[in-house]
Amino acid sequence: MKFFFHYNKPQSKKVGKPQLSLHYKNICHIVDNIECFVPTTGRIRKSQPYFVMTGSAKSISIGSNRVAVIQ
């Protein structure tokens, strides 16, 4: 499955700590951290978010500790 993630500045300011947006299966998941075990590529966009990391994974899981594991 294809995925991409980026730093989410508005959510980070709201909760007072760094937050990441992880997008896959047309859903945006807000997580505290990402453990990524697959190759990724940076992509520059013309609109916000200007820089995202993209890749392809066999599985993505989000634990109760709000850490996404991408394999």
N, C-alpha and C positions, 0 to 999 in steps of 0.2 A: 504494500500500500504506500502511496505517496504521502509525504508529510512536509511541513515546513514549520519553523519556529522563529520567534523574534522577541526582543525585549519589549515589555509593555509598560511604557512610562506612566500613562494615566493610572493604571491599576497599582503600580509600584508606589506612586505618591499617595494613593487612597489608603493603602494598608501599611505604609511606612517601611516596606522592605522590597528588595528586587523581585519582580514577577516576570514570568515568561508566558507567552501565548504559544501553545502547541496546536497546530491545525491538522486534522486528518479526518477523513470520512465526512467532510463538510461541517465539522464541529470545532469550535474554538475551546480549548481547555486551558485554564489558567493554572500554572504550576509554579512551585518554588524553585525547582531544579530539574535538570535533564541529564540522564546518563545515556549517552548515545554510543552504541557499539557497531554502527554502520557508517560507511563513507557519506560525507555531506559536501555540498557545494554552496558557496555564498552566491547570492543573487542580488544585484542592485536594481531597484525599481524606481519608477518616476513619481510614484505617490507613496504616502505613508502606508506601512512602514517601509522606509527607504532601503533597508538591508535585511534580508531573511536568509536563513540557512535551510536548504532543501535536501531531501534524500528519499530513499525508498527502503521500507522496512518489512520484515516478515511479521513482527508483532510489536505492539505498543501497549504498555500497561502503566497505570497510574496508581501508586500505592496510597495508603491512608496518610502517609507522611507528605503527600503532594509532590512526590518525586516521580517523574515520568522515566520509564526505562524503554529505550528504543533498541530493538534487535532485528 
